[in-house]
Amino acid sequence: MTDGEKTRKPYVYPHRHCAYCGRMIEVKGRSYCLKCKPEFEKDQGKQKRSKRYRQFLIAYAVVIVIVFVVLIFLLGR
């Protein structure tokens, strides 16, 4: 055998690994296998709720700042 034959690696077709269980999956635009789909959807729901909560907190902080600025302006007169 020559050196070229010894170092030759087998062909591995393009694939990804599931983000939850690590299983090999085809490249089809998703990052989970079909077995882990319920867990993926559950995580998506959690992310949506936390995003909505962060937006609420930011809006609340902005309203509080505006109220304080208006109060300071009115009391300063």
PDB file of N, H, CA, C and O in Angstrom:
ATOM      1  N   MET A   1       0.836  -1.188   0.000  1.00  0.00           N
ATOM      2  CA  MET A   1       0.000   0.000   0.000  1.00  0.00           C
ATOM      3  C   MET A   1       0.879   1.249   0.000  1.00  0.00           C
ATOM      4  O   MET A   1       1.956   1.276   0.594  1.00  0.00           O
ATOM      5  N   THR A   2       0.394   2.257  -0.671  1.00  0.00           N
ATOM      6  H   THR A   2      -0.481   2.235  -1.154  1.00  0.00           H
ATOM      7  CA  THR A   2       1.137   3.511  -0.695  1.00  0.00           C
ATOM      8  C   THR A   2       0.586   4.441   0.381  1.00  0.00           C
ATOM      9  O   THR A   2      -0.449   4.169   0.990  1.00  0.00           O
ATOM     10  N   ASP A   3       1.287   5.529   0.599  1.00  0.00           N
ATOM     11  H   ASP A   3       2.128   5.750   0.105  1.00  0.00           H
ATOM     12  CA  ASP A   3       0.852   6.501   1.610  1.00  0.00           C
ATOM     13  C   ASP A   3      -0.512   7.104   1.261  1.00  0.00           C
ATOM     14  O   ASP A   3      -1.320   7.370   2.151  1.00  0.00           O
ATOM     15  N   GLY A   4      -0.766   7.319  -0.025  1.00  0.00           N
ATOM     16  H   GLY A   4      -0.110   7.103  -0.748  1.00  0.00           H
ATOM     17  CA  GLY A   4      -2.036   7.903  -0.461  1.00  0.00           C
ATOM     18  C   GLY A   4      -3.218   7.027  -0.121  1.00  0.00           C
ATOM     19  O   GLY A   4      -4.284   7.541   0.219  1.00  0.00           O
ATOM     20  N   GLU A   5      -3.062   5.715  -0.204  1.00  0.00           N
ATOM     21  H   GLU A   5      -2.197   5.297  -0.480  1.00  0.00           H
ATOM     22  CA  GLU A   5      -4.153   4.797   0.107  1.00  0.00           C
ATOM     23  C   GLU A   5      -4.392   4.705   1.609  1.00  0.00           C
ATOM     24  O   GLU A   5      -5.529   4.517   2.043  1.00  0.00           O
ATOM     25  N   LYS A   6      -3.340   4.834   2.403  1.00  0.00           N
ATOM     26  H   LYS A   6      -2.416   4.986   2.051  1.00  0.00           H
ATOM     27  CA  LYS A   6      -3.485   4.745   3.855  1.00  0.00           C
ATOM     28  C   LYS A   6      -4.208   5.956   4.435  1.00  0.00           C
ATOM     29  O   LYS A   6      -4.990   5.805   5.373  1.00  0.00           O
ATOM     30  N   THR A   7      -3.968   7.149   3.903  1.00  0.00           N
ATOM     31  H   THR A   7      -3.333   7.272   3.140  1.00  0.00           H
ATOM     32  CA  THR A   7      -4.549   8.369   4.458  1.00  0.00           C
ATOM     33  C   THR A   7      -5.877   8.727   3.827  1.00  0.00           C
ATOM     34  O   THR A   7      -6.479   9.729   4.215  1.00  0.00           O
ATOM     35  N   ARG A   8      -6.354   7.956   2.877  1.00  0.00           N
ATOM     36  H   ARG A   8      -5.865   7.143   2.562  1.00  0.00           H
ATOM     37  CA  ARG A   8      -7.611   8.263   2.210  1.00  0.00           C
ATOM     38  C   ARG A   8      -8.780   8.086   3.180  1.00  0.00           C
ATOM     39  O   ARG A   8      -8.924   7.040   3.813  1.00  0.00           O
ATOM     40  N   LYS A   9      -9.595   9.107   3.283  1.00  0.00           N
ATOM     41  H   LYS A   9      -9.478   9.957   2.769  1.00  0.00           H
ATOM     42  CA  LYS A   9     -10.724   9.082   4.206  1.00  0.00           C
ATOM     43  C   LYS A   9     -11.987   8.693   3.457  1.00  0.00           C
ATOM     44  O   LYS A   9     -12.132   9.024   2.280  1.00  0.00           O
ATOM     45  N   PRO A  10     -12.894   8.002   4.113  1.00  0.00           N
ATOM     46  CA  PRO A  10     -14.151   7.646   3.444  1.00  0.00           C
ATOM     47  C   PRO A  10     -15.013   8.897   3.221  1.00  0.00           C
ATOM     48  O   PRO A  10     -14.918   9.862   3.980  1.00  0.00           O
ATOM     49  N   TYR A  11     -15.840   8.876   2.191  1.00  0.00           N
ATOM     50  H   TYR A  11     -15.916   8.092   1.574  1.00  0.00           H
ATOM     51  CA  TYR A  11     -16.714  10.013   1.887  1.00  0.00           C
ATOM     52  C   TYR A  11     -17.851  10.072   2.901  1.00  0.00           C
ATOM     53  O   TYR A  11     -18.514   9.069   3.162  1.00  0.00           O
ATOM     54  N   VAL A  12     -18.064  11.230   3.456  1.00  0.00           N
ATOM     55  H   VAL A  12     -17.525  12.045   3.244  1.00  0.00           H
ATOM     56  CA  VAL A  12     -19.188  11.458   4.378  1.00  0.00           C
ATOM     57  C   VAL A  12     -20.088  12.475   3.708  1.00  0.00           C
ATOM     58  O   VAL A  12     -19.669  13.599   3.435  1.00  0.00           O
ATOM     59  N   TYR A  13     -21.345  12.078   3.438  1.00  0.00           N
ATOM     60  H   TYR A  13     -21.686  11.164   3.659  1.00  0.00           H
ATOM     61  CA  TYR A  13     -22.252  12.984   2.740  1.00  0.00           C
ATOM     62  C   TYR A  13     -22.625  14.158   3.634  1.00  0.00           C
ATOM     63  O   TYR A  13     -22.562  14.040   4.857  1.00  0.00           O
ATOM     64  N   PRO A  14     -23.014  15.294   3.046  1.00  0.00           N
ATOM     65  CA  PRO A  14     -23.358  16.491   3.840  1.00  0.00           C
ATOM     66  C   PRO A  14     -24.499  16.196   4.816  1.00  0.00           C
ATOM     67  O   PRO A  14     -25.537  15.653   4.436  1.00  0.00           O
ATOM     68  N   HIS A  15     -24.288  16.556   6.046  1.00  0.00           N
ATOM     69  H   HIS A  15     -23.445  16.998   6.354  1.00  0.00           H
ATOM     70  CA  HIS A  15     -25.302  16.315   7.076  1.00  0.00           C
ATOM     71  C   HIS A  15     -25.105  17.307   8.221  1.00  0.00           C
ATOM     72  O   HIS A  15     -24.132  18.060   8.267  1.00  0.00           O
ATOM     73  N   ARG A  16     -26.059  17.277   9.131  1.00  0.00           N
ATOM     74  H   ARG A  16     -26.850  16.666   9.093  1.00  0.00           H
ATOM     75  CA  ARG A  16     -25.994  18.066  10.360  1.00  0.00           C
ATOM     76  C   ARG A  16     -26.260  17.127  11.517  1.00  0.00           C
ATOM     77  O   ARG A  16     -26.542  15.944  11.325  1.00  0.00           O
ATOM     78  N   HIS A  17     -26.169  17.664  12.710  1.00  0.00           N
ATOM     79  H   HIS A  17     -25.941  18.625  12.866  1.00  0.00           H
ATOM     80  CA  HIS A  17     -26.507  16.887  13.892  1.00  0.00           C
ATOM     81  C   HIS A  17     -27.624  17.597  14.644  1.00  0.00           C
ATOM     82  O   HIS A  17     -27.655  18.825  14.730  1.00  0.00           O
ATOM     83  N   CYS A  18     -28.531  16.808  15.180  1.00  0.00           N
ATOM     84  H   CYS A  18     -28.506  15.811  15.110  1.00  0.00           H
ATOM     85  CA  CYS A  18     -29.672  17.343  15.929  1.00  0.00           C
ATOM     86  C   CYS A  18     -29.153  18.152  17.115  1.00  0.00           C
ATOM     87  O   CYS A  18     -28.244  17.719  17.823  1.00  0.00           O
ATOM     88  N   ALA A  19     -29.733  19.318  17.322  1.00  0.00           N
ATOM     89  H   ALA A  19     -30.471  19.670  16.746  1.00  0.00           H
ATOM     90  CA  ALA A  19     -29.308  20.195  18.414  1.00  0.00           C
ATOM     91  C   ALA A  19     -29.690  19.633  19.782  1.00  0.00           C
ATOM     92  O   ALA A  19     -29.154  20.077  20.798  1.00  0.00           O
ATOM     93  N   TYR A  20     -30.603  18.669  19.824  1.00  0.00           N
ATOM     94  H   TYR A  20     -31.038  18.309  18.999  1.00  0.00           H
ATOM     95  CA  TYR A  20     -31.095  18.141  21.100  1.00  0.00           C
ATOM     96  C   TYR A  20     -30.492  16.784  21.451  1.00  0.00           C
ATOM     97  O   TYR A  20     -30.051  16.577  22.582  1.00  0.00           O
ATOM     98  N   CYS A  21     -30.469  15.854  20.487  1.00  0.00           N
ATOM     99  H   CYS A  21     -30.827  16.022  19.569  1.00  0.00           H
ATOM    100  CA  CYS A  21     -29.985  14.515  20.807  1.00  0.00           C
ATOM    101  C   CYS A  21     -28.668  14.170  20.116  1.00  0.00           C
ATOM    102  O   CYS A  21     -28.055  13.158  20.458  1.00  0.00           O
ATOM    103  N   GLY A  22     -28.213  14.970  19.161  1.00  0.00           N
ATOM    104  H   GLY A  22     -28.711  15.792  18.883  1.00  0.00           H
ATOM    105  CA  GLY A  22     -26.946  14.735  18.500  1.00  0.00           C
ATOM    106  C   GLY A  22     -26.988  13.750  17.346  1.00  0.00           C
ATOM    107  O   GLY A  22     -25.952  13.444  16.755  1.00  0.00           O
ATOM    108  N   ARG A  23     -28.167  13.252  17.020  1.00  0.00           N
ATOM    109  H   ARG A  23     -29.009  13.500  17.500  1.00  0.00           H
ATOM    110  CA  ARG A  23     -28.307  12.329  15.901  1.00  0.00           C
ATOM    111  C   ARG A  23     -27.971  13.000  14.580  1.00  0.00           C
ATOM    112  O   ARG A  23     -28.152  14.208  14.427  1.00  0.00           O
ATOM    113  N   MET A  24     -27.483  12.221  13.628  1.00  0.00           N
ATOM    114  H   MET A  24     -27.336  11.240  13.752  1.00  0.00           H
ATOM    115  CA  MET A  24     -27.161  12.759  12.323  1.00  0.00           C
ATOM    116  C   MET A  24     -28.462  12.946  11.530  1.00  0.00           C
ATOM    117  O   MET A  24     -29.286  12.034  11.463  1.00  0.00           O
ATOM    118  N   ILE A  25     -28.641  14.123  10.934  1.00  0.00           N
ATOM    119  H   ILE A  25     -27.972  14.864  10.989  1.00  0.00           H
ATOM    120  CA  ILE A  25     -29.829  14.405  10.125  1.00  0.00           C
ATOM    121  C   ILE A  25     -29.395  15.000   8.803  1.00  0.00           C
ATOM    122  O   ILE A  25     -28.275  15.492   8.664  1.00  0.00           O
ATOM    123  N   GLU A  26     -30.294  14.949   7.834  1.00  0.00           N
ATOM    124  H   GLU A  26     -31.204  14.549   7.947  1.00  0.00           H
ATOM    125  CA  GLU A  26     -30.003  15.540   6.531  1.00  0.00           C
ATOM    126  C   GLU A  26     -30.082  17.060   6.629  1.00  0.00           C
ATOM    127  O   GLU A  26     -30.726  17.603   7.526  1.00  0.00           O
ATOM    128  N   VAL A  27     -29.425  17.729   5.703  1.00  0.00           N
ATOM    129  H   VAL A  27     -28.903  17.287   4.974  1.00  0.00           H
ATOM    130  CA  VAL A  27     -29.447  19.186   5.668  1.00  0.00           C
ATOM    131  C   VAL A  27     -30.727  19.598   4.952  1.00  0.00           C
ATOM    132  O   VAL A  27     -30.792  19.572   3.723  1.00  0.00           O
ATOM    133  N   LYS A  28     -31.733  19.975   5.711  1.00  0.00           N
ATOM    134  H   LYS A  28     -31.680  19.997   6.709  1.00  0.00           H
ATOM    135  CA  LYS A  28     -33.017  20.377   5.136  1.00  0.00           C
ATOM    136  C   LYS A  28     -33.549  21.653   5.768  1.00  0.00           C
ATOM    137  O   LYS A  28     -34.749  21.918   5.701  1.00  0.00           O
ATOM    138  N   GLY A  29     -32.694  22.433   6.368  1.00  0.00           N
ATOM    139  H   GLY A  29     -31.719  22.218   6.422  1.00  0.00           H
ATOM    140  CA  GLY A  29     -33.128  23.699   6.920  1.00  0.00           C
ATOM    141  C   GLY A  29     -33.653  23.644   8.335  1.00  0.00           C
ATOM    142  O   GLY A  29     -34.119  24.658   8.855  1.00  0.00           O
ATOM    143  N   ARG A  30     -33.591  22.497   8.970  1.00  0.00           N
ATOM    144  H   ARG A  30     -33.213  21.674   8.547  1.00  0.00           H
ATOM    145  CA  ARG A  30     -34.013  22.440  10.370  1.00  0.00           C
ATOM    146  C   ARG A  30     -32.856  21.911  11.197  1.00  0.00           C
ATOM    147  O   ARG A  30     -31.987  21.213  10.676  1.00  0.00           O
ATOM    148  N   SER A  31     -32.839  22.233  12.465  1.00  0.00           N
ATOM    149  H   SER A  31     -33.545  22.800  12.888  1.00  0.00           H
ATOM    150  CA  SER A  31     -31.711  21.855  13.316  1.00  0.00           C
ATOM    151  C   SER A  31     -32.086  20.777  14.329  1.00  0.00           C
ATOM    152  O   SER A  31     -31.412  20.641  15.350  1.00  0.00           O
ATOM    153  N   TYR A  32     -33.136  20.014  14.074  1.00  0.00           N
ATOM    154  H   TYR A  32     -33.684  20.125  13.244  1.00  0.00           H
ATOM    155  CA  TYR A  32     -33.589  18.972  14.984  1.00  0.00           C
ATOM    156  C   TYR A  32     -34.081  17.778  14.173  1.00  0.00           C
ATOM    157  O   TYR A  32     -34.455  17.923  13.009  1.00  0.00           O
ATOM    158  N   CYS A  33     -34.078  16.615  14.785  1.00  0.00           N
ATOM    159  H   CYS A  33     -33.774  16.498  15.730  1.00  0.00           H
ATOM    160  CA  CYS A  33     -34.614  15.431  14.120  1.00  0.00           C
ATOM    161  C   CYS A  33     -36.113  15.355  14.412  1.00  0.00           C
ATOM    162  O   CYS A  33     -36.617  16.062  15.284  1.00  0.00           O
ATOM    163  N   LEU A  34     -36.806  14.510  13.691  1.00  0.00           N
ATOM    164  H   LEU A  34     -36.396  13.936  12.983  1.00  0.00           H
ATOM    165  CA  LEU A  34     -38.257  14.424  13.868  1.00  0.00           C
ATOM    166  C   LEU A  34     -38.637  13.918  15.252  1.00  0.00           C
ATOM    167  O   LEU A  34     -39.713  14.237  15.757  1.00  0.00           O
ATOM    168  N   LYS A  35     -37.761  13.132  15.866  1.00  0.00           N
ATOM    169  H   LYS A  35     -36.887  12.873  15.455  1.00  0.00           H
ATOM    170  CA  LYS A  35     -38.010  12.631  17.219  1.00  0.00           C
ATOM    171  C   LYS A  35     -38.025  13.782  18.234  1.00  0.00           C
ATOM    172  O   LYS A  35     -38.747  13.727  19.229  1.00  0.00           O
ATOM    173  N   CYS A  36     -37.234  14.809  17.979  1.00  0.00           N
ATOM    174  H   CYS A  36     -36.648  14.853  17.170  1.00  0.00           H
ATOM    175  CA  CYS A  36     -37.096  15.932  18.913  1.00  0.00           C
ATOM    176  C   CYS A  36     -37.983  17.123  18.556  1.00  0.00           C
ATOM    177  O   CYS A  36     -37.840  18.189  19.155  1.00  0.00           O
ATOM    178  N   LYS A  37     -38.885  16.970  17.608  1.00  0.00           N
ATOM    179  H   LYS A  37     -39.002  16.104  17.122  1.00  0.00           H
ATOM    180  CA  LYS A  37     -39.739  18.086  17.191  1.00  0.00           C
ATOM    181  C   LYS A  37     -40.568  18.659  18.341  1.00  0.00           C
ATOM    182  O   LYS A  37     -40.644  19.881  18.468  1.00  0.00           O
ATOM    183  N   PRO A  38     -41.205  17.817  19.197  1.00  0.00           N
ATOM    184  CA  PRO A  38     -41.963  18.408  20.322  1.00  0.00           C
ATOM    185  C   PRO A  38     -41.089  19.250  21.256  1.00  0.00           C
ATOM    186  O   PRO A  38     -41.519  20.298  21.739  1.00  0.00           O
ATOM    187  N   GLU A  39     -39.875  18.789  21.503  1.00  0.00           N
ATOM    188  H   GLU A  39     -39.526  17.938  21.111  1.00  0.00           H
ATOM    189  CA  GLU A  39     -38.973  19.557  22.366  1.00  0.00           C
ATOM    190  C   GLU A  39     -38.589  20.880  21.704  1.00  0.00           C
ATOM    191  O   GLU A  39     -38.485  21.904  22.379  1.00  0.00           O
ATOM    192  N   PHE A  40     -38.378  20.862  20.387  1.00  0.00           N
ATOM    193  H   PHE A  40     -38.463  20.030  19.839  1.00  0.00           H
ATOM    194  CA  PHE A  40     -38.059  22.080  19.649  1.00  0.00           C
ATOM    195  C   PHE A  40     -39.208  23.075  19.748  1.00  0.00           C
ATOM    196  O   PHE A  40     -38.986  24.258  20.010  1.00  0.00           O
ATOM    197  N   GLU A  41     -40.436  22.603  19.539  1.00  0.00           N
ATOM    198  H   GLU A  41     -40.617  21.642  19.326  1.00  0.00           H
ATOM    199  CA  GLU A  41     -41.602  23.491  19.607  1.00  0.00           C
ATOM    200  C   GLU A  41     -41.784  24.047  21.011  1.00  0.00           C
ATOM    201  O   GLU A  41     -42.180  25.201  21.176  1.00  0.00           O
ATOM    202  N   LYS A  42     -41.499  23.238  22.022  1.00  0.00           N
ATOM    203  H   LYS A  42     -41.177  22.300  21.889  1.00  0.00           H
ATOM    204  CA  LYS A  42     -41.583  23.697  23.411  1.00  0.00           C
ATOM    205  C   LYS A  42     -40.571  24.819  23.660  1.00  0.00           C
ATOM    206  O   LYS A  42     -40.899  25.826  24.288  1.00  0.00           O
ATOM    207  N   ASP A  43     -39.344  24.643  23.167  1.00  0.00           N
ATOM    208  H   ASP A  43     -39.077  23.825  22.658  1.00  0.00           H
ATOM    209  CA  ASP A  43     -38.320  25.673  23.325  1.00  0.00           C
ATOM    210  C   ASP A  43     -38.684  26.945  22.570  1.00  0.00           C
ATOM    211  O   ASP A  43     -38.411  28.047  23.047  1.00  0.00           O
ATOM    212  N   GLN A  44     -39.297  26.803  21.395  1.00  0.00           N
ATOM    213  H   GLN A  44     -39.519  25.908  21.008  1.00  0.00           H
ATOM    214  CA  GLN A  44     -39.716  27.976  20.633  1.00  0.00           C
ATOM    215  C   GLN A  44     -40.761  28.772  21.411  1.00  0.00           C
ATOM    216  O   GLN A  44     -40.720  30.002  21.420  1.00  0.00           O
ATOM    217  N   GLY A  45     -41.698  28.081  22.063  1.00  0.00           N
ATOM    218  H   GLY A  45     -41.732  27.081  22.055  1.00  0.00           H
ATOM    219  CA  GLY A  45     -42.701  28.756  22.883  1.00  0.00           C
ATOM    220  C   GLY A  45     -42.065  29.518  24.033  1.00  0.00           C
ATOM    221  O   GLY A  45     -42.456  30.645  24.334  1.00  0.00           O
ATOM    222  N   LYS A  46     -41.077  28.894  24.678  1.00  0.00           N
ATOM    223  H   LYS A  46     -40.760  27.978  24.433  1.00  0.00           H
ATOM    224  CA  LYS A  46     -40.378  29.557  25.779  1.00  0.00           C
ATOM    225  C   LYS A  46     -39.658  30.813  25.292  1.00  0.00           C
ATOM    226  O   LYS A  46     -39.682  31.849  25.957  1.00  0.00           O
ATOM    227  N   GLN A  47     -39.022  30.711  24.132  1.00  0.00           N
ATOM    228  H   GLN A  47     -39.002  29.870  23.592  1.00  0.00           H
ATOM    229  CA  GLN A  47     -38.300  31.861  23.594  1.00  0.00           C
ATOM    230  C   GLN A  47     -39.251  32.997  23.241  1.00  0.00           C
ATOM    231  O   GLN A  47     -38.926  34.164  23.463  1.00  0.00           O
ATOM    232  N   LYS A  48     -40.426  32.673  22.693  1.00  0.00           N
ATOM    233  H   LYS A  48     -40.690  31.726  22.513  1.00  0.00           H
ATOM    234  CA  LYS A  48     -41.410  33.710  22.358  1.00  0.00           C
ATOM    235  C   LYS A  48     -41.901  34.411  23.619  1.00  0.00           C
ATOM    236  O   LYS A  48     -42.023  35.635  23.652  1.00  0.00           O
ATOM    237  N   ARG A  49     -42.184  33.617  24.667  1.00  0.00           N
ATOM    238  H   ARG A  49     -42.085  32.622  24.641  1.00  0.00           H
ATOM    239  CA  ARG A  49     -42.656  34.207  25.919  1.00  0.00           C
ATOM    240  C   ARG A  49     -41.598  35.103  26.545  1.00  0.00           C
ATOM    241  O   ARG A  49     -41.915  36.187  27.035  1.00  0.00           O
ATOM    242  N   SER A  50     -40.342  34.659  26.532  1.00  0.00           N
ATOM    243  H   SER A  50     -40.085  33.778  26.133  1.00  0.00           H
ATOM    244  CA  SER A  50     -39.300  35.478  27.150  1.00  0.00           C
ATOM    245  C   SER A  50     -39.048  36.751  26.329  1.00  0.00           C
ATOM    246  O   SER A  50     -38.732  37.800  26.891  1.00  0.00           O
ATOM    247  N   LYS A  51     -39.186  36.658  25.013  1.00  0.00           N
ATOM    248  H   LYS A  51     -39.442  35.806  24.556  1.00  0.00           H
ATOM    249  CA  LYS A  51     -39.026  37.849  24.178  1.00  0.00           C
ATOM    250  C   LYS A  51     -40.146  38.852  24.481  1.00  0.00           C
ATOM    251  O   LYS A  51     -39.892  40.050  24.608  1.00  0.00           O
ATOM    252  N   ARG A  52     -41.366  38.365  24.594  1.00  0.00           N
ATOM    253  H   ARG A  52     -41.572  37.392  24.490  1.00  0.00           H
ATOM    254  CA  ARG A  52     -42.503  39.230  24.914  1.00  0.00           C
ATOM    255  C   ARG A  52     -42.309  39.878  26.287  1.00  0.00           C
ATOM    256  O   ARG A  52     -42.607  41.059  26.464  1.00  0.00           O
ATOM    257  N   TYR A  53     -41.814  39.113  27.248  1.00  0.00           N
ATOM    258  H   TYR A  53     -41.572  38.154  27.104  1.00  0.00           H
ATOM    259  CA  TYR A  53     -41.578  39.622  28.598  1.00  0.00           C
ATOM    260  C   TYR A  53     -40.508  40.717  28.592  1.00  0.00           C
ATOM    261  O   TYR A  53     -40.668  41.746  29.249  1.00  0.00           O
ATOM    262  N   ARG A  54     -39.411  40.495  27.845  1.00  0.00           N
ATOM    263  H   ARG A  54     -39.281  39.660  27.312  1.00  0.00           H
ATOM    264  CA  ARG A  54     -38.363  41.519  27.749  1.00  0.00           C
ATOM    265  C   ARG A  54     -38.897  42.792  27.112  1.00  0.00           C
ATOM    266  O   ARG A  54     -38.569  43.891  27.559  1.00  0.00           O
ATOM    267  N   GLN A  55     -39.714  42.661  26.077  1.00  0.00           N
ATOM    268  H   GLN A  55     -39.981  41.768  25.714  1.00  0.00           H
ATOM    269  CA  GLN A  55     -40.291  43.839  25.428  1.00  0.00           C
ATOM    270  C   GLN A  55     -41.185  44.597  26.401  1.00  0.00           C
ATOM    271  O   GLN A  55     -41.178  45.828  26.424  1.00  0.00           O
ATOM    272  N   PHE A  56     -41.949  43.871  27.201  1.00  0.00           N
ATOM    273  H   PHE A  56     -41.955  42.871  27.183  1.00  0.00           H
ATOM    274  CA  PHE A  56     -42.802  44.505  28.205  1.00  0.00           C
ATOM    275  C   PHE A  56     -41.961  45.270  29.228  1.00  0.00           C
ATOM    276  O   PHE A  56     -42.291  46.401  29.585  1.00  0.00           O
ATOM    277  N   LEU A  57     -40.883  44.658  29.694  1.00  0.00           N
ATOM    278  H   LEU A  57     -40.615  43.739  29.403  1.00  0.00           H
ATOM    279  CA  LEU A  57     -40.033  45.329  30.683  1.00  0.00           C
ATOM    280  C   LEU A  57     -39.392  46.586  30.111  1.00  0.00           C
ATOM    281  O   LEU A  57     -39.299  47.600  30.802  1.00  0.00           O
ATOM    282  N   ILE A  58     -38.954  46.533  28.874  1.00  0.00           N
ATOM    283  H   ILE A  58     -39.030  45.709  28.313  1.00  0.00           H
ATOM    284  CA  ILE A  58     -38.359  47.717  28.248  1.00  0.00           C
ATOM    285  C   ILE A  58     -39.392  48.827  28.116  1.00  0.00           C
ATOM    286  O   ILE A  58     -39.098  49.986  28.411  1.00  0.00           O
ATOM    287  N   ALA A  59     -40.610  48.480  27.672  1.00  0.00           N
ATOM    288  H   ALA A  59     -40.849  47.539  27.433  1.00  0.00           H
ATOM    289  CA  ALA A  59     -41.675  49.481  27.538  1.00  0.00           C
ATOM    290  C   ALA A  59     -42.025  50.071  28.909  1.00  0.00           C
ATOM    291  O   ALA A  59     -42.245  51.276  29.035  1.00  0.00           O
ATOM    292  N   TYR A  60     -42.073  49.220  29.923  1.00  0.00           N
ATOM    293  H   TYR A  60     -41.894  48.241  29.821  1.00  0.00           H
ATOM    294  CA  TYR A  60     -42.379  49.672  31.274  1.00  0.00           C
ATOM    295  C   TYR A  60     -41.296  50.642  31.763  1.00  0.00           C
ATOM    296  O   TYR A  60     -41.619  51.673  32.354  1.00  0.00           O
ATOM    297  N   ALA A  61     -40.033  50.331  31.530  1.00  0.00           N
ATOM    298  H   ALA A  61     -39.770  49.494  31.050  1.00  0.00           H
ATOM    299  CA  ALA A  61     -38.938  51.203  31.956  1.00  0.00           C
ATOM    300  C   ALA A  61     -39.005  52.551  31.236  1.00  0.00           C
ATOM    301  O   ALA A  61     -38.764  53.594  31.843  1.00  0.00           O
ATOM    302  N   VAL A  62     -39.328  52.526  29.962  1.00  0.00           N
ATOM    303  H   VAL A  62     -39.524  51.678  29.469  1.00  0.00           H
ATOM    304  CA  VAL A  62     -39.434  53.779  29.197  1.00  0.00           C
ATOM    305  C   VAL A  62     -40.569  54.639  29.745  1.00  0.00           C
ATOM    306  O   VAL A  62     -40.410  55.851  29.886  1.00  0.00           O
ATOM    307  N   VAL A  63     -41.702  54.031  30.052  1.00  0.00           N
ATOM    308  H   VAL A  63     -41.830  53.046  29.937  1.00  0.00           H
ATOM    309  CA  VAL A  63     -42.841  54.778  30.598  1.00  0.00           C
ATOM    310  C   VAL A  63     -42.475  55.381  31.955  1.00  0.00           C
ATOM    311  O   VAL A  63     -42.814  56.533  32.228  1.00  0.00           O
ATOM    312  N   ILE A  64     -41.795  54.626  32.798  1.00  0.00           N
ATOM    313  H   ILE A  64     -41.520  53.691  32.577  1.00  0.00           H
ATOM    314  CA  ILE A  64     -41.388  55.134  34.114  1.00  0.00           C
ATOM    315  C   ILE A  64     -40.443  56.326  33.954  1.00  0.00           C
ATOM    316  O   ILE A  64     -40.585  57.320  34.666  1.00  0.00           O
ATOM    317  N   VAL A  65     -39.498  56.242  33.045  1.00  0.00           N
ATOM    318  H   VAL A  65     -39.384  55.435  32.466  1.00  0.00           H
ATOM    319  CA  VAL A  65     -38.564  57.345  32.819  1.00  0.00           C
ATOM    320  C   VAL A  65     -39.315  58.575  32.331  1.00  0.00           C
ATOM    321  O   VAL A  65     -39.040  59.686  32.784  1.00  0.00           O
ATOM    322  N   ILE A  66     -40.251  58.394  31.422  1.00  0.00           N
ATOM    323  H   ILE A  66     -40.474  57.491  31.054  1.00  0.00           H
ATOM    324  CA  ILE A  66     -41.034  59.530  30.908  1.00  0.00           C
ATOM    325  C   ILE A  66     -41.844  60.172  32.030  1.00  0.00           C
ATOM    326  O   ILE A  66     -41.925  61.397  32.117  1.00  0.00           O
ATOM    327  N   VAL A  67     -42.439  59.356  32.880  1.00  0.00           N
ATOM    328  H   VAL A  67     -42.374  58.360  32.810  1.00  0.00           H
ATOM    329  CA  VAL A  67     -43.225  59.894  34.003  1.00  0.00           C
ATOM    330  C   VAL A  67     -42.319  60.701  34.931  1.00  0.00           C
ATOM    331  O   VAL A  67     -42.702  61.792  35.354  1.00  0.00           O
ATOM    332  N   PHE A  68     -41.142  60.200  35.255  1.00  0.00           N
ATOM    333  H   PHE A  68     -40.831  59.314  34.911  1.00  0.00           H
ATOM    334  CA  PHE A  68     -40.228  60.940  36.116  1.00  0.00           C
ATOM    335  C   PHE A  68     -39.775  62.249  35.474  1.00  0.00           C
ATOM    336  O   PHE A  68     -39.688  63.273  36.152  1.00  0.00           O
ATOM    337  N   VAL A  69     -39.493  62.224  34.196  1.00  0.00           N
ATOM    338  H   VAL A  69     -39.565  61.393  33.645  1.00  0.00           H
ATOM    339  CA  VAL A  69     -39.072  63.441  33.507  1.00  0.00           C
ATOM    340  C   VAL A  69     -40.202  64.476  33.527  1.00  0.00           C
ATOM    341  O   VAL A  69     -39.952  65.658  33.760  1.00  0.00           O
ATOM    342  N   VAL A  70     -41.426  64.046  33.288  1.00  0.00           N
ATOM    343  H   VAL A  70     -41.629  63.086  33.098  1.00  0.00           H
ATOM    344  CA  VAL A  70     -42.568  64.969  33.304  1.00  0.00           C
ATOM    345  C   VAL A  70     -42.782  65.520  34.709  1.00  0.00           C
ATOM    346  O   VAL A  70     -43.043  66.711  34.879  1.00  0.00           O
ATOM    347  N   LEU A  71     -42.670  64.651  35.720  1.00  0.00           N
ATOM    348  H   LEU A  71     -42.457  63.684  35.582  1.00  0.00           H
ATOM    349  CA  LEU A  71     -42.831  65.121  37.100  1.00  0.00           C
ATOM    350  C   LEU A  71     -41.745  66.131  37.479  1.00  0.00           C
ATOM    351  O   LEU A  71     -42.041  67.156  38.094  1.00  0.00           O
ATOM    352  N   ILE A  72     -40.520  65.853  37.125  1.00  0.00           N
ATOM    353  H   ILE A  72     -40.279  65.020  36.626  1.00  0.00           H
ATOM    354  CA  ILE A  72     -39.426  66.780  37.412  1.00  0.00           C
ATOM    355  C   ILE A  72     -39.646  68.113  36.690  1.00  0.00           C
ATOM    356  O   ILE A  72     -39.409  69.181  37.254  1.00  0.00           O
ATOM    357  N   PHE A  73     -40.094  68.035  35.456  1.00  0.00           N
ATOM    358  H   PHE A  73     -40.286  67.168  34.998  1.00  0.00           H
ATOM    359  CA  PHE A  73     -40.346  69.248  34.687  1.00  0.00           C
ATOM    360  C   PHE A  73     -41.480  70.070  35.318  1.00  0.00           C
ATOM    361  O   PHE A  73     -41.378  71.292  35.428  1.00  0.00           O
ATOM    362  N   LEU A  74     -42.554  69.396  35.730  1.00  0.00           N
ATOM    363  H   LEU A  74     -42.637  68.403  35.641  1.00  0.00           H
ATOM    364  CA  LEU A  74     -43.697  70.112  36.298  1.00  0.00           C
ATOM    365  C   LEU A  74     -43.382  70.663  37.696  1.00  0.00           C
ATOM    366  O   LEU A  74     -43.838  71.752  38.045  1.00  0.00           O
ATOM    367  N   LEU A  75     -42.610  69.925  38.494  1.00  0.00           N
ATOM    368  H   LEU A  75     -42.240  69.040  38.211  1.00  0.00           H
ATOM    369  CA  LEU A  75     -42.279  70.389  39.838  1.00  0.00           C
ATOM    370  C   LEU A  75     -41.210  71.477  39.820  1.00  0.00           C
ATOM    371  O   LEU A  75     -41.089  72.263  40.759  1.00  0.00           O
ATOM    372  N   GLY A  76     -40.441  71.507  38.742  1.00  0.00           N
ATOM    373  H   GLY A  76     -40.539  70.868  37.979  1.00  0.00           H
ATOM    374  CA  GLY A  76     -39.381  72.510  38.642  1.00  0.00           C
ATOM    375  C   GLY A  76     -39.913  73.884  38.301  1.00  0.00           C
ATOM    376  O   GLY A  76     -39.188  74.867  38.452  1.00  0.00           O
ATOM    377  N   ARG A  77     -41.102  73.991  37.864  1.00  0.00           N
ATOM    378  H   ARG A  77     -41.691  73.192  37.741  1.00  0.00           H
ATOM    379  CA  ARG A  77     -41.667  75.288  37.492  1.00  0.00           C
ATOM    380  C   ARG A  77     -42.011  76.121  38.659  1.00  0.00           C
ATOM    381  O   ARG A  77     -42.496  77.240  38.498  1.00  0.00           O
TER     382      ARG A  77
END
